[in-house]
Structures are given as structure tokens and as C-alpha cells.
Amino acid sequence: MARFNYVELPVAEIGPARAFYEQAFGWALADFGPTYAATLTGDTDLGLQADAAEATKAPLPVIDVPDLEAALAAVAAAGGRIVRPIFAFPGGRRFHFLDPAGNELAVVTADP
């Protein structure tokens, strides 16, 4: 079953953004390199992306699915526009698409 499991926020600098979320909400964020940090609760997690070349323009909702290739085909068949084909990252694989209203979302499958 598909479900939202992640929201990635574009940030200018990782340090101040990380400090804000840790202080404001008491969240612990793990570092994934010098420009990325994320919560690891296993529920709906938050990622902070400070790499301008990788960051989206707006918050990026991420949908977890059991079969990434099937989800890609279904998104395309339903009229979604694939803007970033399937790629690997630490922990899994994902792709990005635009829905008919122009919102960018990602679909992910975690590594086993």
C-alpha cells in the first residue's frame, strides 16, 4: 500500500535549519553528508536538503511504495510527468514527477 512517509524541505544552510527543528520540536536529525540531514523515526520523516543543485523549489512530499517500477508506470499512465527518472540514493531508490497541477512529488522504495 502506498503512503506518505517523508517530506523533504529545501534549505539554504543545513546548520541553522537543523538547529531550528531540533530546538523547536525536539527532533533528532542524522547527518547524511555535509548538506543533508533527516529524522529517522520510521513514521513520516523530515529531510533537509541544502544542496542547491539537488533541492526542489518547494517542499517535496515522498510516497512510499512496494514496487517502484509499477508506480512509475502508473504515474505516467495517469498523466503524471516524470521529471527525474528512477535513481539510487543511500537507503533506496526513487523518482520525481509533476502531478497535473504542477506539484512535484517523489515516489520511493527503500532498500531491503
C-alpha positions in Angstrom: 0.0 0.0 0.0 1.3 3.4 -0.9 1.6 6.0 1.9 3.3 9.4 2.5 6.4 8.7 4.5 8.7 11.7 4.0 8.8 15.4 3.4 12.0 16.9 2.1 12.5 20.7 2.6 14.9 22.8 0.6 17.1 24.9 3.0 19.8 27.5 2.4 22.1 26.1 5.1 21.9 22.8 6.9 23.2 24.0 10.3 20.6 26.7 11.1 17.7 24.6 9.7 18.8 21.5 11.7 19.2 23.6 14.9 15.7 25.1 14.4 13.9 21.7 14.1 15.9 20.2 16.9 15.2 23.1 19.2 11.6 23.8 18.2 10.3 20.2 18.2 13.0 18.1 20.0 13.7 16.1 16.9 17.0 14.3 16.4 18.4 14.6 12.9 21.0 12.3 11.4 23.6 13.7 9.0 23.8 12.2 5.5 26.8 14.2 4.3 27.5 17.9 4.7 24.3 19.1 3.0 21.6 16.7 4.2 20.1 15.7 7.5 16.9 13.8 8.3 14.8 12.4 11.1 14.7 8.6 11.3 11.5 7.8 13.2 10.1 5.3 10.7 6.9 7.3 10.6 6.6 10.4 8.4 10.2 11.7 8.5 11.7 15.1 7.6 14.7 15.6 5.3 16.6 18.9 5.0 18.3 19.4 1.6 20.9 22.2 1.5 22.5 21.2 -1.8 21.0 23.8 -4.2 21.7 21.5 -7.2 19.6 18.7 -5.7 16.9 20.7 -3.8 13.4 21.2 -5.2 11.9 24.6 -5.2 9.2 23.7 -2.7 8.6 21.0 0.0 8.8 17.6 -1.6 6.2 15.1 -0.4 7.5 11.5 -0.8 5.3 8.5 -1.2 6.5 5.0 -0.2 5.5 2.1 -2.5 6.4 -1.6 -2.6 7.1 -1.6 -6.4 8.8 1.4 -7.8 8.7 0.4 -11.4 5.0 -0.3 -11.2 4.4 3.0 -9.5 6.4 4.8 -12.3 4.2 3.2 -14.9 1.0 4.0 -13.1 2.0 7.7 -12.5 2.9 8.1 -16.2 -0.4 6.3 -17.3 -2.4 8.6 -15.1 -0.9 11.7 -16.7 1.9 12.5 -14.3 5.1 13.9 -15.9 8.3 12.2 -14.9 10.9 14.9 -14.2 13.6 12.8 -12.6 13.7 9.1 -13.6 14.5 6.3 -11.1 17.8 6.9 -9.3 19.5 5.4 -6.3 20.4 7.2 -3.0 21.6 6.0 0.4 18.8 3.8 1.6 16.7 3.2 -1.5 15.6 4.3 -5.0 13.1 7.0 -6.1 11.8 9.1 -8.9 10.2 12.5 -9.1 7.1 13.6 -11.0 4.8 16.5 -11.6 1.1 15.9 -11.0 -1.5 17.6 -13.4 -1.5 20.7 -11.2 2.3 21.1 -11.4 3.2 19.9 -7.9 6.4 17.9 -7.6 6.3 14.7 -5.6 8.7 11.8 -5.2 8.0 8.0 -5.0 10.4 5.8 -3.1 11.2 2.2 -2.4 13.6 1.5 0.5 16.5 -0.9 0.1 15.6 -4.3 1.6 
